[in-house]
Amino acid sequence: MAVTNTRVDSDLIVSVKIGTKPSGADDLRHYKFSKLKIDATDEAVYAVGAKIASVFPYPLKSVQRVNDNMLINA
């Protein structure tokens, strides 16, 4: 049985550090942007995430790409 993996959606999550919690852990704020182009390269997605983060007065903590895939039994 062969299973085919097809990407159907991709989201961008930009996390910035807005401060420090009393415990000493980073206090993060996450911004999610949906409906990325499925064929966008990881480098392009990171560049967009970094550019978005540059408009915030907080430092960039991470850029994540979350892909949704459909598995089809062929």
C-alpha positions in Angstrom: 0.0 0.0 0.0 1.5 3.3 -1.1 0.6 6.5 0.6 1.0 9.9 -1.1 1.6 13.0 1.0 0.2 16.2 -0.5 0.6 19.6 1.1 -2.7 21.4 1.2 -2.1 24.5 3.4 0.7 26.4 5.0 0.7 28.9 7.8 3.4 31.3 9.2 3.8 31.9 12.9 6.0 34.8 14.1 6.9 34.8 17.8 8.3 37.9 19.5 9.6 38.3 23.1 7.5 41.0 24.8 9.2 40.6 28.2 10.1 38.2 31.0 7.7 36.3 33.3 8.3 36.4 37.0 9.6 32.8 36.7 12.4 34.1 34.4 10.9 32.5 31.3 10.4 34.5 28.1 7.0 36.1 27.7 6.1 35.5 24.1 3.4 36.8 21.7 2.6 34.8 18.7 1.2 36.1 15.4 -0.3 33.7 12.9 -0.6 34.4 9.2 -2.6 31.9 7.1 -2.8 30.9 3.5 0.9 31.0 2.5 1.7 29.9 -1.0 2.3 26.2 -0.7 5.3 26.3 -3.0 7.0 29.2 -1.2 10.6 28.2 -0.1 11.5 28.0 3.5 14.0 30.9 3.0 11.3 33.1 1.6 8.9 32.3 4.5 11.6 33.1 7.0 12.4 36.4 5.2 8.8 37.4 5.3 8.5 36.4 9.0 11.6 38.4 9.9 10.4 41.4 8.0 7.0 41.2 9.8 8.7 41.0 13.1 10.8 44.1 12.3 7.7 46.3 12.6 7.2 45.3 16.3 9.2 47.0 19.1 10.1 43.5 20.4 12.9 41.2 19.4 12.2 38.2 17.1 12.2 34.9 19.0 11.2 32.5 16.2 9.6 32.0 12.8 7.6 28.8 12.2 6.1 27.3 9.2 3.2 24.9 9.9 2.1 22.7 7.0 -1.1 20.8 6.7 -0.8 17.6 4.6 -3.3 15.2 3.1 -2.4 11.5 3.1 -3.9 9.6 0.3 -3.9 5.8 -0.1 -3.0 5.2 -3.7 
